[in-house]
Amino acid sequence: MSGEQITNNSVETQNYEGELHSSKNSTKRVDINTLLNKVRANQKKEKLESTIFFSLVAAIIVVTGIIISI
């Protein structure tokens, strides 16, 4: 154990947009609607990605079946 002490109590974090904030000075309120919109947009993106993935898998299965039947 060393005898060093941490004198800086503020913690810096990086928010979603990449801006640097200090938790000691941040008294901003969080808008729940903004957070819900971000979650909904993320869920919509994930749903689209999974739909595209399963569509590609289904297309590969169909093409393989056609090739085998020829």
Number of C-alpha atoms within 10 A of each C-alpha: 3 4 4 6 6 5 6 6 8 11 10 12 12 10 9 7 6 8 8 11 14 12 12 10 10 8 8 6 6 8 8 9 9 10 11 11 11 12 12 12 12 12 12 12 12 12 12 11 12 12 12 12 12 11 12 12 12 12 12 12 12 12 12 11 11 10 9 8 7 5
